[in-house]
Amino acid sequence: MKECRNECKNIRFCELRQREVINLCDGKRLGCVADILLNMCNGCVEAIIVPGPVKMCGLFGYDAEYIIPFECICKMGPDIILVEVVAEKCLKSCK
């Protein structure tokens, strides 16, 4: 995991959910953070979860989600989160 730097600060989950996730590998918008994966043993955030592509015109919700490991986060800004991932490898079925 990345170590905290001097510019790090605390952030609330509600603030994190408002941020858009952009993949630096291809410049595509993945969506907004929907959830986090928290390791209950050590209290660390393991990954952020972003809803994947929508089903049939968006009428039936999502059938997959991006599970992006925390170490793949390059930068968190006030509006966006920049990640460096192979999107297809992070896309997991919700079923």
LOKOL-250424 format. One line per field, with one value per atom (N, C-alpha, C, O): residue number from 1; residue in one letter; atom name; x, y, z. Coordinates in pm, 1 decimal. Example, Ala and Ser with C-alpha at 12.3 -4.5 7.8 and 13.67 -1.06 7.14 Angstrom:
<rs>
seq [1;1;1;1;2;2;2;2]
type [A;A;A;A;S;S;S;S]
atom [N;CA;C;O;N;CA;C;O]
x [1319.0;1230.0;1320.0;1423.6;1285.0;1367.0;1290.0;1340.9]
y [-569.0;-450.0;-330.0;-331.9;-225.0;-106.0;3.0;113.8]
z [780.0;780.0;780.0;846.5;708.0;714.0;787.0;803.9]
</rs>
This chain:
<rs>
seq [1;1;1;1;2;2;2;2;3;3;3;3;4;4;4;4;5;5;5;5;6;6;6;6;7;7;7;7;8;8;8;8;9;9;9;9;10;10;10;10;11;11;11;11;12;12;12;12;13;13;13;13;14;14;14;14;15;15;15;15;16;16;16;16;17;17;17;17;18;18;18;18;19;19;19;19;20;20;20;20;21;21;21;21;22;22;22;22;23;23;23;23;24;24;24;24;25;25;25;25;26;26;26;26;27;27;27;27;28;28;28;28;29;29;29;29;30;30;30;30;31;31;31;31;32;32;32;32;33;33;33;33;34;34;34;34;35;35;35;35;36;36;36;36;37;37;37;37;38;38;38;38;39;39;39;39;40;40;40;40;41;41;41;41;42;42;42;42;43;43;43;43;44;44;44;44;45;45;45;45;46;46;46;46;47;47;47;47;48;48;48;48;49;49;49;49;50;50;50;50;51;51;51;51;52;52;52;52;53;53;53;53;54;54;54;54;55;55;55;55;56;56;56;56;57;57;57;57;58;58;58;58;59;59;59;59;60;60;60;60;61;61;61;61;62;62;62;62;63;63;63;63;64;64;64;64;65;65;65;65;66;66;66;66;67;67;67;67;68;68;68;68;69;69;69;69;70;70;70;70;71;71;71;71;72;72;72;72;73;73;73;73;74;74;74;74;75;75;75;75;76;76;76;76;77;77;77;77;78;78;78;78;79;79;79;79;80;80;80;80;81;81;81;81;82;82;82;82;83;83;83;83;84;84;84;84;85;85;85;85;86;86;86;86;87;87;87;87;88;88;88;88;89;89;89;89;90;90;90;90;91;91;91;91;92;92;92;92;93;93;93;93;94;94;94;94;95;95;95;95]
type [M;M;M;M;K;K;K;K;E;E;E;E;C;C;C;C;R;R;R;R;N;N;N;N;E;E;E;E;C;C;C;C;K;K;K;K;N;N;N;N;I;I;I;I;R;R;R;R;F;F;F;F;C;C;C;C;E;E;E;E;L;L;L;L;R;R;R;R;Q;Q;Q;Q;R;R;R;R;E;E;E;E;V;V;V;V;I;I;I;I;N;N;N;N;L;L;L;L;C;C;C;C;D;D;D;D;G;G;G;G;K;K;K;K;R;R;R;R;L;L;L;L;G;G;G;G;C;C;C;C;V;V;V;V;A;A;A;A;D;D;D;D;I;I;I;I;L;L;L;L;L;L;L;L;N;N;N;N;M;M;M;M;C;C;C;C;N;N;N;N;G;G;G;G;C;C;C;C;V;V;V;V;E;E;E;E;A;A;A;A;I;I;I;I;I;I;I;I;V;V;V;V;P;P;P;P;G;G;G;G;P;P;P;P;V;V;V;V;K;K;K;K;M;M;M;M;C;C;C;C;G;G;G;G;L;L;L;L;F;F;F;F;G;G;G;G;Y;Y;Y;Y;D;D;D;D;A;A;A;A;E;E;E;E;Y;Y;Y;Y;I;I;I;I;I;I;I;I;P;P;P;P;F;F;F;F;E;E;E;E;C;C;C;C;I;I;I;I;C;C;C;C;K;K;K;K;M;M;M;M;G;G;G;G;P;P;P;P;D;D;D;D;I;I;I;I;I;I;I;I;L;L;L;L;V;V;V;V;E;E;E;E;V;V;V;V;V;V;V;V;A;A;A;A;E;E;E;E;K;K;K;K;C;C;C;C;L;L;L;L;K;K;K;K;S;S;S;S;C;C;C;C;K;K;K;K]
atom [N;CA;C;O;N;CA;C;O;N;CA;C;O;N;CA;C;O;N;CA;C;O;N;CA;C;O;N;CA;C;O;N;CA;C;O;N;CA;C;O;N;CA;C;O;N;CA;C;O;N;CA;C;O;N;CA;C;O;N;CA;C;O;N;CA;C;O;N;CA;C;O;N;CA;C;O;N;CA;C;O;N;CA;C;O;N;CA;C;O;N;CA;C;O;N;CA;C;O;N;CA;C;O;N;CA;C;O;N;CA;C;O;N;CA;C;O;N;CA;C;O;N;CA;C;O;N;CA;C;O;N;CA;C;O;N;CA;C;O;N;CA;C;O;N;CA;C;O;N;CA;C;O;N;CA;C;O;N;CA;C;O;N;CA;C;O;N;CA;C;O;N;CA;C;O;N;CA;C;O;N;CA;C;O;N;CA;C;O;N;CA;C;O;N;CA;C;O;N;CA;C;O;N;CA;C;O;N;CA;C;O;N;CA;C;O;N;CA;C;O;N;CA;C;O;N;CA;C;O;N;CA;C;O;N;CA;C;O;N;CA;C;O;N;CA;C;O;N;CA;C;O;N;CA;C;O;N;CA;C;O;N;CA;C;O;N;CA;C;O;N;CA;C;O;N;CA;C;O;N;CA;C;O;N;CA;C;O;N;CA;C;O;N;CA;C;O;N;CA;C;O;N;CA;C;O;N;CA;C;O;N;CA;C;O;N;CA;C;O;N;CA;C;O;N;CA;C;O;N;CA;C;O;N;CA;C;O;N;CA;C;O;N;CA;C;O;N;CA;C;O;N;CA;C;O;N;CA;C;O;N;CA;C;O;N;CA;C;O;N;CA;C;O;N;CA;C;O;N;CA;C;O;N;CA;C;O;N;CA;C;O;N;CA;C;O;N;CA;C;O;N;CA;C;O;N;CA;C;O;N;CA;C;O;N;CA;C;O;N;CA;C;O;N;CA;C;O]
x [81.2;0.0;85.1;198.2;29.4;101.4;105.8;10.5;216.0;227.4;169.3;170.3;119.1;63.9;174.9;285.0;145.5;238.7;193.0;85.0;272.8;239.7;111.5;41.6;78.8;-40.3;-169.1;-277.8;-157.8;-275.5;-361.8;-312.3;-491.3;-585.1;-696.4;-710.4;-774.1;-887.7;-998.1;-1012.7;-1075.5;-1187.5;-1304.6;-1286.6;-1421.6;-1543.0;-1590.7;-1567.9;-1656.7;-1707.1;-1806.6;-1808.1;-1889.1;-1988.1;-1918.3;-1972.1;-1800.0;-1723.4;-1661.1;-1652.9;-1617.9;-1556.8;-1658.5;-1624.5;-1781.9;-1886.4;-1920.3;-1976.5;-1888.2;-1920.5;-1813.5;-1828.6;-1706.8;-1594.3;-1602.0;-1633.4;-1572.4;-1571.5;-1435.9;-1332.1;-1438.4;-1316.1;-1277.5;-1357.0;-1153.5;-1101.2;-981.7;-893.1;-980.1;-869.8;-762.3;-789.0;-641.9;-532.9;-482.3;-422.7;-505.0;-456.2;-522.2;-456.7;-653.0;-723.8;-802.6;-864.7;-799.9;-868.4;-1018.4;-1087.6;-1070.7;-1216.1;-1268.2;-1200.2;-1390.1;-1462.6;-1520.8;-1593.8;-1489.3;-1543.7;-1673.8;-1755.1;-1694.8;-1815.1;-1777.3;-1664.0;-1872.5;-1848.7;-1838.4;-1898.2;-1762.7;-1744.4;-1879.8;-1953.7;-1911.9;-2037.6;-2015.6;-2103.6;-1898.1;-1872.3;-1722.3;-1644.1;-1683.1;-1543.2;-1536.5;-1633.7;-1422.4;-1396.2;-1298.1;-1184.4;-1343.0;-1266.3;-1217.7;-1296.0;-1088.8;-1032.2;-1061.4;-1008.6;-1144.4;-1186.0;-1074.7;-1078.9;-975.0;-865.3;-771.7;-731.6;-736.9;-641.7;-702.8;-634.3;-829.5;-897.6;-859.7;-891.3;-792.2;-747.7;-847.2;-914.2;-855.1;-936.3;-859.2;-746.6;-919.1;-856.3;-883.9;-797.1;-1006.6;-1045.0;-1161.7;-1234.1;-1177.9;-1299.1;-1383.8;-1330.9;-1513.5;-1606.0;-1685.6;-1746.0;-1684.2;-1753.9;-1850.4;-1809.1;-1978.0;-2070.5;-2019.2;-1965.7;-2036.3;-1991.2;-2093.5;-2186.0;-2075.8;-2171.7;-2314.0;-2334.2;-2411.7;-2551.6;-2606.9;-2559.7;-2708.3;-2778.7;-2877.2;-2920.0;-2912.1;-3018.6;-3072.6;-3175.8;-3004.9;-3045.0;-3057.7;-3124.3;-2996.3;-2998.9;-3126.6;-3142.6;-3218.4;-3346.9;-3338.3;-3421.2;-3242.0;-3237.5;-3115.6;-3079.9;-3052.2;-2939.7;-2809.3;-2789.0;-2721.5;-2586.8;-2572.3;-2629.1;-2496.1;-2470.3;-2324.1;-2285.1;-2242.9;-2101.3;-2054.2;-2119.5;-1939.8;-1882.3;-1730.7;-1671.2;-1669.8;-1524.0;-1477.6;-1518.6;-1392.8;-1330.8;-1185.7;-1104.0;-1155.1;-1025.9;-941.4;-974.7;-831.6;-745.5;-694.7;-665.6;-684.7;-643.5;-506.9;-482.9;-418.1;-284.2;-284.4;-183.0;-396.2;-407.1;-451.8;-457.0;-483.9;-522.4;-396.0;-305.4;-390.7;-273.8;-286.5;-190.3;-406.0;-425.2;-572.9;-660.4;-598.9;-735.3;-742.9;-673.3;-827.4;-848.7;-982.1;-1051.5;-1019.2;-1145.5;-1268.9;-1376.8;-1253.6;-1367.3;-1350.3;-1449.1;-1226.7;-1203.6;-1097.6;-1018.7;-1099.7;-998.7;-935.4;-1004.2;-804.0;-731.7;-676.4;-607.9;-707.2;-659.4;-584.7;-600.9;-503.9;-431.4;-457.4;-393.0;-554.4;-595.9;-625.8;-651.2;-622.4;-677.7;-823.4;-852.8;-914.0;-1054.5;-1116.9;-1194.2;-1084.5;-1144.4;-1104.7;-1181.6;-985.9;-941.1;-1008.8;-1020.0;-1053.0;-1118.2;-1269.9;-1336.4;-1323.6;-1468.8;-1512.0;-1471.7;-1594.2;-1641.9;-1793.4;-1860.5;-1846.3;-1991.7;-2050.6;-1990.2;-2168.0;-2237.7;-2314.8;-2364.2;-2325.4;-2407.8;-2337.7;-2394.0]
y [-119.0;0.0;124.7;124.7;230.9;357.1;416.5;404.2;480.0;547.8;687.7;747.8;737.6;873.2;975.0;958.1;1078.4;1188.1;1306.0;1301.8;1409.0;1525.9;1593.9;1653.4;1586.2;1654.7;1575.3;1622.1;1456.4;1373.3;1436.4;1502.4;1414.6;1460.0;1357.6;1270.4;1369.2;1279.8;1318.5;1435.1;1218.8;1243.2;1157.2;1042.4;1212.5;1138.2;1058.0;1096.1;947.3;862.9;937.9;918.8;1022.2;1097.2;1191.0;1216.5;1242.5;1326.0;1241.3;1284.0;1122.6;1030.8;987.8;974.7;966.1;920.3;1022.0;985.3;1147.0;1251.1;1265.3;1346.0;1188.7;1204.8;1106.7;988.7;1160.3;1082.1;1012.0;1068.2;888.6;810.1;807.6;768.1;850.5;855.4;761.8;764.6;678.4;585.5;653.7;694.6;665.9;730.4;646.7;700.9;514.8;428.0;459.0;456.8;488.0;514.2;645.9;681.9;717.3;845.5;835.5;937.0;715.5;696.7;722.0;698.2;770.6;790.7;656.4;594.6;610.6;483.6;503.6;411.5;620.6;648.8;712.1;756.5;716.3;773.9;662.8;556.3;688.8;591.1;560.4;651.6;431.3;389.0;329.5;336.4;270.9;200.8;184.1;215.6;135.1;101.9;-39.4;-90.2;-101.1;-232.1;-209.7;-168.1;-237.8;-210.0;-339.7;-432.7;-346.6;-462.4;-445.7;-354.5;-532.4;-519.8;-554.7;-511.8;-631.8;-669.5;-553.0;-532.3;-476.9;-368.2;-229.1;-128.9;-221.3;-93.5;-13.6;105.0;-76.6;-6.8;-24.1;-126.7;77.9;68.9;-15.8;18.0;-125.1;-215.6;-172.9;-184.5;-122.9;-89.3;8.5;21.4;76.9;155.9;80.1;9.4;95.0;23.7;125.4;217.2;106.9;194.8;108.9;5.9;147.7;69.2;57.3;152.9;-60.6;-85.9;-40.5;34.3;-86.5;-50.9;-94.5;-197.0;-14.9;-45.0;-153.5;-173.7;-222.6;-322.7;-251.7;-140.5;-310.0;-271.4;-129.8;-110.8;-32.6;108.5;166.9;268.9;105.4;157.7;130.5;178.7;53.7;28.5;-71.7;-68.1;-158.4;-267.1;-261.5;-363.3;-148.9;-133.2;-183.6;-182.7;-227.4;-269.5;-419.5;-476.4;-483.8;-625.9;-653.0;-767.7;-545.9;-559.1;-431.0;-326.9;-441.3;-324.8;-330.6;-437.9;-212.6;-203.7;-207.2;-123.9;-303.0;-308.2;-266.3;-343.6;-144.2;-83.2;-84.5;-16.2;-162.0;-166.2;-27.3;55.2;-3.2;127.7;168.6;286.8;72.6;106.6;151.0;201.0;133.9;179.7;325.6;382.0;386.5;527.6;611.4;600.5;695.2;780.7;914.7;964.1;973.2;1107.3;1127.1;1085.2;1191.7;1229.5;1380.8;1447.6;1433.8;1577.3;1611.5;1522.2;1739.3;1779.4;1728.3;1717.5;1696.8;1653.2;1514.0;1444.5;1472.6;1344.7;1261.6;1311.4;1134.0;1039.3;979.9;923.1;993.4;937.9;801.4;787.1;701.5;565.7;515.6;567.8;414.7;352.7;202.6;130.6;156.7;16.6;-32.8;46.1;-163.4;-226.2;-253.2;-344.7;-174.0;-175.4;-314.6;-352.1;-390.3;-523.3;-617.9;-707.1;-599.3;-685.4;-648.9;-733.2;-525.4;-479.9;-499.4;-487.4;-529.2;-543.4;-681.0;-783.3;-683.2;-807.1;-811.8;-709.1;-931.2;-950.9;-926.4;-962.3;-865.6;-840.7;-962.6;-964.0;-1061.4;-1178.9;-1272.6;-1375.2]
z [0.0;0.0;0.0;48.4;-54.8;-57.6;82.6;159.6;114.2;242.1;229.1;121.6;340.2;339.9;323.7;376.2;252.1;233.2;318.3;377.2;325.1;406.2;361.1;443.1;231.1;181.8;206.6;172.7;265.2;292.3;400.1;491.4;387.4;489.3;499.1;413.3;602.9;619.9;523.4;486.6;482.8;392.4;438.2;479.0;431.1;467.2;346.5;231.7;374.8;267.4;179.6;58.0;239.2;159.6;60.1;-47.7;94.2;1.5;-108.6;-223.7;-72.8;-169.4;-274.7;-392.3;-233.4;-325.4;-432.9;-536.1;-412.1;-509.8;-617.1;-708.8;-607.3;-699.9;-815.9;-800.1;-931.1;-1053.8;-1067.2;-1032.4;-1118.2;-1134.1;-1281.8;-1367.1;-1311.3;-1448.1;-1456.7;-1371.3;-1561.0;-1582.6;-1667.5;-1780.5;-1613.8;-1686.4;-1803.1;-1896.1;-1799.9;-1907.7;-2041.7;-2145.9;-2038.2;-2163.3;-2162.4;-2262.4;-2049.6;-2039.5;-2023.5;-2030.4;-2002.2;-1992.9;-1852.1;-1752.3;-1848.3;-1723.1;-1682.4;-1759.9;-1561.8;-1514.1;-1438.4;-1430.7;-1383.0;-1305.7;-1173.2;-1154.7;-1081.1;-948.5;-845.3;-860.5;-741.6;-635.1;-572.1;-535.0;-560.1;-499.5;-361.3;-275.6;-339.6;-214.1;-196.0;-285.7;-80.9;-54.7;0.9;56.7;-14.8;42.5;156.4;134.4;279.1;398.9;461.1;480.5;492.5;561.0;709.9;773.6;765.2;904.5;1002.4;1117.7;959.0;1048.6;1077.7;1192.2;973.9;995.0;975.8;996.2;937.0;922.8;799.8;791.4;703.7;582.7;468.2;456.8;384.6;263.5;162.8;126.2;118.3;22.2;-121.6;-208.1;-147.1;-284.2;-283.4;-184.7;-396.1;-418.6;-519.8;-605.5;-509.8;-598.1;-677.9;-622.5;-809.8;-903.2;-984.4;-1037.7;-995.7;-1078.0;-1221.2;-1277.4;-1279.0;-1415.7;-1518.1;-1486.6;-1640.8;-1747.4;-1711.2;-1646.1;-1754.6;-1723.1;-1814.4;-1926.2;-1763.5;-1842.9;-1934.2;-1903.3;-2039.9;-2132.4;-2113.8;-2049.4;-2168.7;-2168.0;-2027.0;-2008.8;-1929.4;-1793.7;-1717.1;-1605.0;-1775.6;-1711.2;-1596.2;-1505.2;-1598.8;-1501.1;-1409.7;-1350.3;-1396.9;-1306.5;-1364.8;-1486.2;-1276.1;-1314.1;-1294.9;-1201.6;-1383.4;-1365.7;-1331.5;-1309.4;-1327.2;-1293.5;-1225.9;-1233.4;-1160.1;-1095.0;-1106.7;-1117.0;-1104.9;-1105.2;-960.3;-879.5;-927.7;-795.6;-816.6;-866.7;-778.1;-806.5;-679.4;-582.6;-678.5;-559.9;-522.6;-609.2;-392.9;-344.1;-397.7;-422.4;-415.7;-465.1;-611.3;-660.1;-682.1;-821.3;-831.0;-940.4;-717.0;-715.6;-727.1;-644.5;-830.1;-852.8;-781.9;-723.0;-787.9;-731.5;-699.9;-775.6;-586.5;-550.4;-549.9;-473.4;-635.2;-639.3;-574.7;-526.1;-573.2;-511.2;-586.6;-528.3;-716.6;-797.9;-857.0;-880.7;-881.0;-948.6;-877.2;-797.0;-909.9;-863.0;-988.0;-1072.8;-998.3;-1112.8;-1074.1;-972.9;-1156.0;-1131.1;-1253.9;-1364.2;-1232.7;-1342.5;-1334.7;-1258.5;-1416.1;-1413.8;-1554.9;-1645.9;-1571.2;-1691.3;-1655.1;-1578.2;-1710.3;-1669.1;-1676.2;-1588.1;-1778.4;-1794.7;-1681.3;-1645.5;-1624.8;-1515.8;-1382.8;-1293.8;-1369.8;-1247.6;-1250.6;-1147.7;-1367.4;-1382.5;-1332.6;-1388.1;-1227.7;-1165.4;-1171.2;-1160.5;-1188.0;-1191.3;-1052.9;-951.8;-1048.8;-922.1;-873.9;-761.2;-955.2;-919.8;-827.3;-789.0]
</rs>
